[in-house]
Amino acid sequence: MADNSVRWEFQPVADQAVNIDFGELIDEEINLRITSLAAAINNKRLTGVTACIPTYRSLTVAYDSALVRQSHLIERLKELITTVKTETKTRKCWYLPVCYGGKYGVDLPASAQTLALSPDELIRLHTATCYRIYMIGFMPGFAYLGGLDARLHIPRRTAPRQSVPAGSISIGGIQTAVGSVAAPSGWHLLGQTPVKSFDPLREQPFLFTAGEYIEFVPIKENEYVKLADDRGYMPDWNLRA
């Protein structure tokens, strides 16, 4: 049902977009409201709206200023915010294979030492959670995940790497993430998945959607190599309430 206790603020972004800010917290309820609002906007097909971009705690709505005035769009969005119902439908939970440690996760030993854990205990904790995908961003298909066990919270590296491989599984601060393409990173690399979360040649280039879930499944190096060589490989998924 609609929750009117959540506060929000509109922030115009030039004359082609408006940002709706729900606060400074990383909170599943706030993120659930944001993804529900994005779904409602898409379902309503509001005149002029060209894209909805959800983040941890805000939603950017892009529009064509030749088709709708910003003031009119904001009024329509206000109506939706106060009436939209939080989504209760089941969402996909992806089972993502990960090869931890070794050349695939070069920071695993040091991270475990910093956290006063053994590498096996770190992997056990990292694979014990079903993570919510809070947002896709930074790079195409890059998935930011919430719900990291507090025992795995770790400051980011003081010296970011200029490039880490696509598919890197990393932790930094209170977050964990699935990398999509080779890119700079200041996070700690625990492992690597053979799954391509971004493929411009695929019908749906982005594999994941904000609001879905991910569970990590540890695999051995030989299985990683086999799956990485399979161009058509897709991970299993199930529905989660």
PAMIDO-558925 format. One record per atom (N, C-alpha, C, O): x negated, y, z. Coordinates in steps of 0.05 Angstrom, whole numbers, plus 5000, padded with zeros to 4 digits. Atoms other than C-alpha are relative to their C-alpha. Layout:
N
SITE|X|Y|Z
...
# end
This chain:
241
SITE|4983|4976|5000
SITE|5000|5000|5000
SITE|4983|5025|5000
SITE|4959|5024|5006
SITE|5015|4976|5001
SITE|4979|5072|4992
SITE|4990|5008|5027
SITE|5006|5007|5047
SITE|5012|4991|4974
SITE|4932|5098|5047
SITE|4995|5030|4997
SITE|4977|5038|4983
SITE|5003|4971|5003
SITE|4939|5173|5056
SITE|4980|5011|5021
SITE|4978|5036|5023
SITE|5018|4991|4980
SITE|4887|5176|5112
SITE|4972|5007|4988
SITE|4956|5021|5001
SITE|5026|4996|5013
SITE|4828|5178|5063
SITE|4999|5028|4988
SITE|5018|5037|4975
SITE|5003|4973|5010
SITE|4802|5248|5046
SITE|4984|4999|4974
SITE|4968|4981|4970
SITE|5014|4999|5025
SITE|4777|5268|4978
SITE|4996|5029|4992
SITE|5009|5047|5003
SITE|5005|4973|5010
SITE|4750|5329|4941
SITE|4994|4999|4971
SITE|4978|4982|4961
SITE|5005|4998|5029
SITE|4752|5348|4868
SITE|4975|5017|4995
SITE|4972|5039|5007
SITE|5024|4984|5007
SITE|4686|5372|4837
SITE|4999|5000|4969
SITE|4992|4981|4957
SITE|5002|4998|5029
SITE|4691|5397|4765
SITE|4972|4995|4990
SITE|4952|5005|5002
SITE|5026|5005|5012
SITE|4634|5371|4721
SITE|5001|5013|4972
SITE|5011|5000|4953
SITE|4998|4985|5025
SITE|4628|5424|4666
SITE|5029|5000|4991
SITE|5047|5002|5007
SITE|4973|4999|5010
SITE|4689|5423|4620
SITE|5009|4974|4987
SITE|5028|4974|4971
SITE|4994|5025|5012
SITE|4690|5350|4602
SITE|5004|4978|5020
SITE|5009|4955|5013
SITE|4997|5021|4980
SITE|4695|5313|4668
SITE|5006|5012|5027
SITE|5000|5036|5032
SITE|4996|4991|4973
SITE|4717|5318|4740
SITE|4993|4977|5018
SITE|4999|4953|5013
SITE|5008|5021|4981
SITE|4688|5280|4799
SITE|5017|5002|5025
SITE|5023|5023|5036
SITE|4984|5001|4975
SITE|4730|5257|4858
SITE|4983|4987|5021
SITE|4976|4963|5020
SITE|5018|5009|4979
SITE|4687|5251|4920
SITE|5015|4992|5025
SITE|5031|5007|5035
SITE|4986|5011|4977
SITE|4712|5207|4977
SITE|4983|5000|5025
SITE|4991|4989|5046
SITE|5016|4998|4976
SITE|4655|5222|5026
SITE|4972|4989|4997
SITE|4964|4983|4975
SITE|5028|5008|5001
SITE|4585|5200|5045
SITE|4996|4971|5008
SITE|4973|4961|5008
SITE|5003|5027|4989
SITE|4599|5130|5071
SITE|4998|4979|4978
SITE|5011|4981|4957
SITE|4999|5024|5016
SITE|4583|5063|5038
SITE|5019|4982|5015
SITE|5012|4970|5035
SITE|4979|5013|4985
SITE|4648|5030|5058
SITE|5017|4984|4980
SITE|5025|4995|4959
SITE|4985|5017|5019
SITE|4685|4972|5025
SITE|5028|5010|4995
SITE|5038|5009|4973
SITE|4972|4991|5003
SITE|4754|5002|5038
SITE|5000|5024|4981
SITE|5018|5027|4964
SITE|5002|4976|5018
SITE|4733|5068|5004
SITE|4995|4991|4972
SITE|5007|5000|4953
SITE|5006|5009|5027
SITE|4703|5031|4945
SITE|5023|4985|4988
SITE|5028|4987|4964
SITE|4976|5013|5010
SITE|4765|4988|4940
SITE|5021|5020|4990
SITE|5034|5016|4970
SITE|4981|4979|5008
SITE|4807|5051|4936
SITE|4991|5012|4973
SITE|5008|5018|4956
SITE|5010|4988|5024
SITE|4762|5079|4882
SITE|5004|4982|4976
SITE|5013|4991|4955
SITE|4996|5018|5022
SITE|4765|5017|4838
SITE|5030|4996|4994
SITE|5037|4992|4971
SITE|4971|5001|5005
SITE|4841|5014|4848
SITE|5009|5024|4985
SITE|5026|5023|4967
SITE|4992|4976|5013
SITE|4847|5086|4827
SITE|4991|5000|4971
SITE|5006|5008|4953
SITE|5010|5002|5028
SITE|4804|5074|4765
SITE|5018|4982|4984
SITE|5024|4988|4961
SITE|4982|5018|5014
SITE|4848|5015|4746
SITE|5027|5013|4994
SITE|5038|5009|4973
SITE|4974|4987|5004
SITE|4911|5057|4756
SITE|4998|5021|4978
SITE|5017|5023|4962
SITE|5003|4980|5021
SITE|4884|5113|4712
SITE|4999|4987|4972
SITE|5011|4996|4953
SITE|5002|5015|5026
SITE|4866|5063|4657
SITE|5027|4989|4992
SITE|5034|4990|4968
SITE|4973|5011|5006
SITE|4935|5031|4662
SITE|5019|5021|4991
SITE|5036|5017|4974
SITE|4982|4978|5007
SITE|4970|5098|4658
SITE|4994|5013|4973
SITE|5011|5026|4960
SITE|5009|4988|5026
SITE|4930|5118|4596
SITE|5006|5030|5000
SITE|5020|5040|4981
SITE|4995|4971|4998
SITE|4931|5191|4618
SITE|4989|5014|4975
SITE|4967|5008|4965
SITE|5008|4985|5024
SITE|4927|5239|4559
SITE|4973|5013|5003
SITE|4968|5027|5023
SITE|5026|4987|5001
SITE|4856|5260|4543
SITE|4978|4986|5015
SITE|4955|4992|5010
SITE|5020|5013|4984
SITE|4821|5214|4592
SITE|4984|4981|4981
SITE|4996|4964|4967
SITE|5017|5016|5017
SITE|4762|5181|4557
SITE|4984|4979|5015
SITE|4975|4959|5003
SITE|5015|5020|4985
SITE|4727|5143|4613
SITE|5004|5005|5030
SITE|5008|5027|5039
SITE|5000|4999|4971
SITE|4729|5126|4688
SITE|4974|4987|5009
SITE|4968|4964|5001
SITE|5026|5010|4992
SITE|4662|5117|4722
SITE|4999|4998|5030
SITE|4994|5018|5044
SITE|5000|5003|4971
SITE|4666|5088|4793
SITE|4972|4998|5011
SITE|4954|4986|4999
SITE|5025|5003|4986
SITE|4608|5094|4842
SITE|5007|4989|5028
SITE|5030|4981|5033
SITE|4995|5010|4973
SITE|4600|5073|4915
SITE|5024|5015|5013
SITE|5041|5002|5025
SITE|4980|4985|4985
SITE|4644|5130|4941
SITE|5010|5024|4984
SITE|5019|5044|4995
SITE|4989|4979|5016
SITE|4665|5173|4882
SITE|5009|4988|4973
SITE|5001|4966|4965
SITE|4990|5008|5026
SITE|4700|5168|4815
SITE|4998|5024|4981
SITE|5010|5045|4987
SITE|5001|4979|5020
SITE|4682|5210|4754
SITE|5019|4993|4977
SITE|5019|4971|4966
SITE|4980|5004|5022
SITE|4738|5218|4703
SITE|4992|5019|4978
SITE|4993|5044|4980
SITE|5007|4984|5023
SITE|4715|5242|4635
SITE|5024|5004|4982
SITE|5042|4986|4981
SITE|4977|4995|5016
SITE|4764|5274|4588
SITE|4992|5018|4976
SITE|4971|5029|4975
SITE|5004|4984|5023
SITE|4771|5309|4521
SITE|5015|5027|5005
SITE|5039|5027|5006
SITE|4988|4974|4993
SITE|4783|5383|4535
SITE|5017|5011|4978
SITE|5032|5030|4982
SITE|4982|4992|5022
SITE|4816|5391|4467
SITE|5028|4988|5003
SITE|5047|4997|4991
SITE|4974|5014|4996
SITE|4872|5345|4491
SITE|5013|5005|5026
SITE|5038|5002|5028
SITE|4988|4995|4973
SITE|4882|5363|4564
SITE|4984|5021|5015
SITE|4960|5021|5014
SITE|5014|4980|4984
SITE|4867|5422|4609
SITE|4992|4987|5026
SITE|5005|4970|5037
SITE|5010|5011|4975
SITE|4826|5407|4671
SITE|5020|5003|5023
SITE|5024|4984|5038
SITE|4981|4995|4978
SITE|4877|5438|4718
SITE|5024|4980|4998
SITE|5033|4970|5019
SITE|4977|5018|5003
SITE|4933|5395|4689
SITE|4991|4971|5007
SITE|5006|4957|5020
SITE|5010|5027|4994
SITE|4890|5332|4693
SITE|4997|4996|5031
SITE|5005|4975|5041
SITE|5004|5002|4971
SITE|4873|5346|4766
SITE|5027|4996|5014
SITE|5029|4981|5033
SITE|4973|5004|4988
SITE|4947|5352|4783
SITE|5010|4972|4997
SITE|5021|4960|5015
SITE|4992|5027|5005
SITE|4961|5285|4751
SITE|4984|4980|5018
SITE|4994|4961|5028
SITE|5017|5017|4984
SITE|4902|5254|4788
SITE|5008|5001|5030
SITE|5007|4981|5044
SITE|4991|4997|4972
SITE|4926|5282|4855
SITE|5025|4982|5005
SITE|5027|4970|5026
SITE|4976|5017|4997
SITE|4993|5247|4844
SITE|4992|4971|5002
SITE|5003|4956|5019
SITE|5008|5028|4999
SITE|4958|5182|4830
SITE|4986|4993|5026
SITE|4991|4971|5037
SITE|5015|5006|4976
SITE|4911|5186|4890
SITE|5019|4995|5024
SITE|5014|4977|5040
SITE|4982|5003|4977
SITE|4969|5194|4938
SITE|5020|4977|4997
SITE|5033|4970|5017
SITE|4980|5021|5004
SITE|5011|5139|4908
SITE|4988|4973|4992
SITE|5001|4952|4994
SITE|5012|5025|5010
SITE|4962|5087|4882
SITE|4998|4979|5023
SITE|4992|4986|5045
SITE|5002|5022|4980
SITE|4964|5020|4918
SITE|4973|4986|4997
SITE|4963|4982|4975
SITE|5026|5014|5000
SITE|4900|4986|4938
SITE|5004|4972|4987
SITE|5022|4958|4994
SITE|4999|5026|5014
SITE|4887|4926|4893
SITE|4999|4977|5019
SITE|4981|4976|5037
SITE|5001|5024|4984
SITE|4902|4860|4925
SITE|4996|4975|4983
SITE|4995|4953|4993
SITE|5004|5023|5018
SITE|4892|4816|4864
SITE|4973|4987|5004
SITE|4954|5000|5014
SITE|5026|5014|4997
SITE|4837|4764|4863
SITE|4981|5011|4979
SITE|4989|5020|4957
SITE|5021|4991|5019
SITE|4771|4783|4830
SITE|4980|4978|4996
SITE|4978|4959|5012
SITE|5021|5020|5007
SITE|4715|4744|4798
SITE|4978|5001|5022
SITE|4970|5022|5031
SITE|5024|5003|4984
SITE|4660|4718|4843
SITE|4980|4984|4983
SITE|4985|4961|4977
SITE|5020|5013|5017
SITE|4598|4702|4801
SITE|4981|4985|5017
SITE|4973|4994|5039
SITE|5021|5016|4986
SITE|4550|4647|4823
SITE|4974|5003|4983
SITE|4970|4991|4962
SITE|5023|4991|5016
SITE|4484|4676|4801
SITE|4975|4984|5008
SITE|4965|4987|5031
SITE|5024|5015|4993
SITE|4423|4629|4798
SITE|4976|5018|5002
SITE|4973|5037|4986
SITE|5024|4983|4995
SITE|4359|4659|4825
SITE|4976|4982|5006
SITE|4978|4965|5023
SITE|5026|5013|4993
SITE|4287|4633|4825
SITE|4986|5020|5019
SITE|4977|5041|5010
SITE|5012|4982|4980
SITE|4259|4663|4889
SITE|4969|4995|5002
SITE|4960|4973|4998
SITE|5029|5002|4994
SITE|4185|4678|4904
SITE|4983|4995|4975
SITE|4992|4996|4953
SITE|5019|5004|5022
SITE|4123|4664|4863
SITE|4998|5024|4982
SITE|5001|5047|4991
SITE|5002|4978|5019
SITE|4115|4705|4800
SITE|5027|5013|4995
SITE|5029|5035|4984
SITE|4973|4989|5004
SITE|4191|4716|4800
SITE|5008|5019|5022
SITE|5026|5035|5019
SITE|4993|4983|4977
SITE|4193|4749|4868
SITE|4975|5006|5016
SITE|4970|4995|5038
SITE|5027|4996|4989
SITE|4124|4777|4884
SITE|5001|5013|5027
SITE|4981|5012|5041
SITE|4999|4986|4974
SITE|4148|4816|4945
SITE|5012|4982|5022
SITE|5015|4991|5045
SITE|4987|5018|4980
SITE|4180|4756|4980
SITE|4983|4996|5025
SITE|4993|5000|5047
SITE|5015|5005|4975
SITE|4122|4739|5027
SITE|4996|5025|5017
SITE|5000|5024|5041
SITE|5004|4975|4984
SITE|4108|4812|5047
SITE|5026|5010|5012
SITE|5025|5020|5035
SITE|4975|4992|4989
SITE|4181|4827|5056
SITE|5008|4983|5024
SITE|5017|4994|5045
SITE|4994|5018|4978
SITE|4190|4766|5100
SITE|4983|5008|5024
SITE|4993|5008|5047
SITE|5018|4993|4978
SITE|4130|4787|5142
SITE|5010|5026|5013
SITE|5011|5028|5038
SITE|4990|4974|4989
SITE|4157|4859|5150
SITE|5025|4995|5017
SITE|5029|5008|5037
SITE|4974|5005|4987
SITE|4225|4831|5171
SITE|4997|4979|5022
SITE|5017|4971|5035
SITE|5005|5020|4979
SITE|4193|4780|5219
SITE|5016|4975|4995
SITE|5028|4963|5013
SITE|4986|5024|5008
SITE|4224|4723|5180
SITE|4980|4982|4984
SITE|4960|4992|4974
SITE|5015|5017|5019
SITE|4196|4663|5143
SITE|5013|5005|4973
SITE|5036|5013|4971
SITE|4988|4998|5027
SITE|4206|4665|5067
SITE|5025|4984|4997
SITE|5044|4993|4984
SITE|4976|5017|5003
SITE|4255|4607|5072
SITE|5024|5013|5015
SITE|5046|5011|5005
SITE|4979|4987|4985
SITE|4295|4644|5125
SITE|5011|5024|4986
SITE|5035|5029|4985
SITE|4991|4977|5016
SITE|4297|4707|5083
SITE|5018|4991|4977
SITE|5039|5002|4972
SITE|4984|5010|5022
SITE|4323|4667|5024
SITE|5027|4990|5010
SITE|5048|4995|4998
SITE|4975|5011|4989
SITE|4375|4632|5068
SITE|5019|5024|5006
SITE|5043|5022|5001
SITE|4983|4978|4993
SITE|4401|4699|5093
SITE|5010|5015|4975
SITE|5033|5023|4974
SITE|4992|4986|5024
SITE|4401|4730|5024
SITE|5021|4985|4984
SITE|5037|4997|4970
SITE|4981|5016|5016
SITE|4441|4673|4994
SITE|5025|4993|5017
SITE|5043|4979|5007
SITE|4978|5007|4982
SITE|4490|4668|5053
SITE|5024|5019|4997
SITE|5045|5014|5009
SITE|4979|4979|5002
SITE|4532|4729|5033
SITE|5013|5001|4973
SITE|5000|4996|4953
SITE|4986|4994|5025
SITE|4585|4741|4981
SITE|5000|5031|4997
SITE|5014|5044|5013
SITE|5004|4971|5002
SITE|4567|4811|4957
SITE|5021|5013|4981
SITE|5028|5002|4960
SITE|4982|4985|5018
SITE|4615|4862|4929
SITE|4983|5017|4982
SITE|4964|5029|4990
SITE|5013|4982|5019
SITE|4593|4898|4866
SITE|5012|5028|5003
SITE|5035|5032|4995
SITE|4989|4974|4994
SITE|4601|4970|4887
SITE|5000|5018|4975
SITE|5018|5034|4971
SITE|5001|4983|5024
SITE|4579|5002|4822
SITE|4980|4989|4980
SITE|4962|4973|4987
SITE|5019|5006|5022
SITE|4544|4993|4755
SITE|4988|5027|4992
SITE|5002|5046|4986
SITE|5012|4974|5007
SITE|4493|5047|4741
SITE|4970|4999|5000
SITE|4958|4978|5002
SITE|5029|4996|5001
SITE|4422|5074|4739
SITE|4989|4991|4973
SITE|4977|5007|4959
SITE|5007|5011|5027
SITE|4408|5029|4679
SITE|5025|4985|4990
SITE|5041|4977|5007
SITE|4976|5015|5010
SITE|4459|4994|4633
SITE|5002|4973|5013
SITE|4984|4956|5010
SITE|4995|5027|4988
SITE|4489|4935|4671
SITE|4987|4996|5027
SITE|4991|4974|5038
SITE|5013|5003|4974
SITE|4449|4947|4735
SITE|5021|5000|5022
SITE|5037|5018|5024
SITE|4979|5004|4980
SITE|4492|4921|4793
SITE|4990|5007|5028
SITE|4971|4994|5038
SITE|5006|4993|4972
SITE|4489|4954|4862
SITE|5019|4983|5017
SITE|5044|4984|5013
SITE|4983|5018|4984
SITE|4514|4905|4915
SITE|5000|5009|5029
SITE|4979|5018|5040
SITE|4998|4993|4972
SITE|4539|4919|4985
SITE|5004|4975|5017
SITE|5013|4954|5007
SITE|4996|5023|4982
SITE|4541|4873|5046
SITE|4975|4986|5008
SITE|4975|4964|5019
SITE|5025|5013|4993
SITE|4467|4859|5055
SITE|4998|4996|5031
SITE|5004|5015|5046
SITE|5003|5006|4971
SITE|4454|4825|5123
SITE|4981|5020|5013
SITE|4960|5027|5001
SITE|5016|4979|4987
SITE|4426|4876|5172
SITE|4972|4991|5006
SITE|4954|5007|5008
SITE|5027|5011|4995
SITE|4367|4830|5185
SITE|4982|5003|4975
SITE|4958|4998|4977
SITE|5015|4997|5025
SITE|4346|4844|5112
SITE|4997|5029|4992
SITE|4987|5035|4971
SITE|5004|4972|5006
SITE|4348|4920|5115
SITE|4971|5007|5002
SITE|4958|5002|5022
SITE|5029|4995|5002
SITE|4280|4945|5095
SITE|4995|5026|4985
SITE|5008|5031|4964
SITE|5006|4975|5015
SITE|4251|5013|5074
SITE|4990|4993|4972
SITE|4977|4973|4968
SITE|5010|5004|5028
SITE|4237|5020|5000
SITE|4970|5002|4999
SITE|4957|5013|5017
SITE|5029|4998|5003
SITE|4166|5014|4975
SITE|4991|5029|4999
SITE|5004|5046|4988
SITE|5011|4973|5001
SITE|4123|5075|4985
SITE|4989|5007|4972
SITE|4987|5030|4965
SITE|5011|4995|5027
SITE|4094|5066|4915
SITE|5017|4984|4980
SITE|5013|4960|4977
SITE|4983|5014|5019
SITE|4148|5048|4863
SITE|4983|4989|4977
SITE|4963|5000|4969
SITE|5012|5012|5024
SITE|4128|5002|4806
SITE|5010|5014|4975
SITE|5033|5023|4974
SITE|4992|4986|5025
SITE|4129|5032|4736
SITE|5020|4983|4984
SITE|5036|4993|4969
SITE|4981|5017|5015
SITE|4166|4971|4709
SITE|5002|4973|5015
SITE|4983|4961|5023
SITE|4995|5028|4990
SITE|4198|4907|4736
SITE|5017|4986|4979
SITE|5031|4999|4963
SITE|4987|5015|5022
SITE|4228|4852|4693
SITE|5031|5002|5001
SITE|5042|5007|5023
SITE|4971|5003|5001
SITE|4301|4847|4671
SITE|5007|4976|5017
SITE|4993|4956|5017
SITE|4991|5022|4984
SITE|4340|4803|4718
SITE|4988|4999|5028
SITE|4992|4980|5043
SITE|5012|5000|4973
SITE|4301|4823|4780
SITE|5021|5002|5022
SITE|5040|5017|5019
SITE|4982|4999|4977
SITE|4336|4810|4846
SITE|4983|5013|5022
SITE|4962|5004|5029
SITE|5016|4984|4982
SITE|4313|4861|4897
SITE|5016|5010|5024
SITE|5041|5009|5024
SITE|4988|4987|4977
SITE|4327|4893|4965
SITE|4986|5026|5005
SITE|4962|5029|4999
SITE|5011|4974|4994
SITE|4317|4965|4987
SITE|5019|5015|5018
SITE|5043|5018|5011
SITE|4981|4987|4982
SITE|4346|5002|5047
SITE|5020|4980|5010
SITE|5013|4958|5020
SITE|4979|5018|4991
SITE|4413|4970|5063
SITE|5014|4987|4976
SITE|5036|4976|4979
SITE|4988|5010|5024
SITE|4426|4947|4992
SITE|4984|4977|4987
SITE|4960|4974|4993
SITE|5013|5019|5018
SITE|4410|4890|4944
SITE|5011|5005|4972
SITE|5032|5018|4969
SITE|4992|4993|5027
SITE|4415|4893|4869
SITE|4992|4978|4980
SITE|4974|4962|4986
SITE|5007|5017|5023
SITE|4413|4855|4803
SITE|4991|5018|4978
SITE|5007|5034|4967
SITE|5010|4984|5022
SITE|4368|4888|4752
SITE|5010|4990|4973
SITE|5018|4966|4970
SITE|4989|5008|5026
SITE|4390|4888|4679
SITE|4980|5001|4978
SITE|4980|4984|4960
SITE|5021|4996|5020
SITE|4332|4913|4637
SITE|4974|5007|5014
SITE|4974|5015|5038
SITE|5025|4992|4988
SITE|4259|4925|4649
SITE|5000|5030|5006
SITE|5007|5046|4989
SITE|4998|4972|4992
SITE|4254|4990|4688
SITE|4983|5005|5025
SITE|4975|4986|5038
SITE|5014|4994|4975
SITE|4217|5027|4744
SITE|5017|4992|5024
SITE|5041|4991|5023
SITE|4985|5007|4976
SITE|4235|5006|4815
SITE|4982|5004|5025
SITE|4959|4998|5024
SITE|5013|4998|4974
SITE|4217|5022|4887
SITE|5010|4979|5019
SITE|5005|4981|5043
SITE|4988|5020|4983
SITE|4255|4962|4913
SITE|4981|4976|5002
SITE|4962|4973|4986
SITE|5016|5024|4996
SITE|4225|4896|4938
SITE|5011|4976|4984
SITE|5034|4970|4987
SITE|4992|5021|5018
SITE|4227|4839|4888
SITE|5000|4973|5014
SITE|4979|4963|5022
SITE|4997|5026|4986
SITE|4253|4774|4918
SITE|5001|4977|4980
SITE|4992|4955|4986
SITE|4996|5022|5019
SITE|4268|4734|4855
SITE|5009|5011|4973
SITE|5009|5035|4968
SITE|4991|4993|5027
SITE|4294|4734|4784
SITE|5021|4981|4991
SITE|5019|4957|4996
SITE|4979|5017|5011
SITE|4356|4709|4750
SITE|4997|4998|4970
SITE|4989|5018|4957
SITE|5001|5002|5029
SITE|4358|4682|4679
SITE|5025|5012|4986
SITE|5026|5014|4962
SITE|4975|4989|5010
SITE|4427|4713|4671
SITE|4995|5029|4989
SITE|4982|5045|5002
SITE|5003|4973|5011
SITE|4430|4774|4625
SITE|5025|5016|5007
SITE|5047|5011|4995
SITE|4977|4984|4992
SITE|4476|4824|4658
SITE|5006|5023|4980
SITE|5027|5035|4982
SITE|4995|4981|5022
SITE|4468|4871|4598
SITE|4988|4988|4975
SITE|4965|4981|4973
SITE|5008|5010|5027
SITE|4466|4847|4526
SITE|5015|5015|4979
SITE|5039|5011|4975
SITE|4986|4983|5019
SITE|4482|4898|4472
SITE|5011|4984|4977
SITE|5028|4995|4962
SITE|4990|5016|5022
SITE|4495|4841|4423
SITE|5025|4984|5008
SITE|5037|4971|4991
SITE|4977|5015|4991
SITE|4549|4810|4466
SITE|5026|5016|4996
SITE|5025|5040|4996
SITE|4974|4986|5004
SITE|4623|4826|4455
SITE|5005|5018|5024
SITE|5014|5041|5020
SITE|4999|4984|4976
SITE|4624|4851|4527
SITE|4972|5004|5010
SITE|4962|4987|5025
SITE|5028|4996|4993
SITE|4554|4881|4536
SITE|4994|4998|5030
SITE|4974|4987|5038
SITE|5004|5002|4971
SITE|4563|4889|4612
SITE|5013|4975|5011
SITE|5037|4971|5007
SITE|4988|5025|4989
SITE|4573|4822|4647
SITE|5017|5006|5024
SITE|5038|4994|5028
SITE|4986|4995|4974
SITE|4594|4851|4714
SITE|5017|5025|4999
SITE|5012|5043|4983
SITE|4983|4977|4998
SITE|4648|4900|4733
SITE|5001|5008|5030
SITE|5003|4990|5047
SITE|4997|4991|4973
SITE|4652|4942|4796
SITE|5025|4989|5013
SITE|5047|4990|5000
SITE|4977|5013|4986
SITE|4698|4908|4847
SITE|4999|4970|4999
SITE|5013|4957|5015
SITE|5004|5029|5000
SITE|4676|4838|4829
SITE|4980|4992|5022
SITE|4970|5009|5036
SITE|5018|5010|4979
SITE|4632|4794|4874
SITE|4978|4983|4988
SITE|4981|4972|4966
SITE|5023|5017|5009
SITE|4566|4757|4869
SITE|4990|4984|5024
SITE|4987|4994|5046
SITE|5014|5017|4981
SITE|4537|4698|4907
SITE|4975|4990|4986
SITE|4976|4982|4963
SITE|5025|5009|5011
SITE|4464|4680|4896
SITE|4996|4971|5006
SITE|5000|4962|5028
SITE|5005|5028|4997
SITE|4445|4608|4884
SITE|4971|4994|4994
SITE|4963|4999|4971
SITE|5029|5005|5006
SITE|4371|4588|4891
SITE|4996|4977|4981
SITE|5009|4956|4984
SITE|5007|5022|5018
SITE|4342|4547|4835
SITE|4969|4998|4998
SITE|4955|5016|5006
SITE|5029|5005|5003
SITE|4273|4518|4819
SITE|4991|5013|4973
SITE|5007|5021|4956
SITE|5011|4986|5024
SITE|4226|4547|4766
SITE|5007|4985|4974
SITE|5013|4998|4954
SITE|4994|5015|5024
SITE|4239|4490|4716
SITE|5029|5006|4990
SITE|5034|5007|4967
SITE|4972|4994|5008
SITE|4314|4504|4718
SITE|5002|5029|4990
SITE|5017|5035|4971
SITE|5000|4972|5010
SITE|4301|4579|4710
SITE|4991|5001|4971
SITE|5004|5013|4955
SITE|5010|5000|5027
SITE|4260|4566|4648
SITE|5020|4989|4980
SITE|5024|4999|4958
SITE|4980|5013|5018
SITE|4313|4520|4619
SITE|5023|5019|4995
SITE|5032|5022|4972
SITE|4978|4982|5003
SITE|4369|4570|4631
SITE|4992|5026|4984
SITE|5008|5036|4969
SITE|5009|4975|5014
SITE|4328|4630|4606
SITE|4997|4995|4970
SITE|5000|5013|4954
SITE|5003|5007|5028
SITE|4316|4593|4541
SITE|5027|4996|4986
SITE|5028|4994|4961
SITE|4974|5004|5011
SITE|4391|4582|4531
SITE|5014|5027|4995
SITE|5024|5039|5013
SITE|4989|4974|5008
SITE|4415|4643|4493
SITE|5029|5004|5008
SITE|5038|5026|5014
SITE|4971|4998|4995
SITE|4488|4627|4505
SITE|5008|4994|5029
SITE|5031|4993|5035
SITE|4994|5008|4972
SITE|4482|4611|4579
SITE|5016|5022|5014
SITE|5009|5046|5012
SITE|4984|4982|4983
SITE|4535|4643|4624
SITE|5003|4987|5027
SITE|5007|4963|5029
SITE|4997|5012|4974
SITE|4539|4633|4699
SITE|5028|4993|5007
SITE|5047|5003|4994
SITE|4973|5007|4991
SITE|4597|4600|4734
SITE|5013|5023|5016
SITE|4998|5040|5027
SITE|4987|4980|4983
SITE|4649|4642|4769
SITE|5026|4987|5010
SITE|5036|4968|4998
SITE|4974|5009|4990
SITE|4712|4632|4810
SITE|5015|5024|5009
SITE|5004|5046|5009
SITE|4984|4977|4991
SITE|4768|4676|4835
SITE|4999|5001|5030
SITE|5000|4981|5044
SITE|5002|4995|4972
SITE|4763|4707|4903
SITE|5022|5020|5008
SITE|5026|5040|4995
SITE|4979|4982|4991
SITE|4820|4738|4942
SITE|4989|5026|5012
SITE|5004|5043|5021
# end
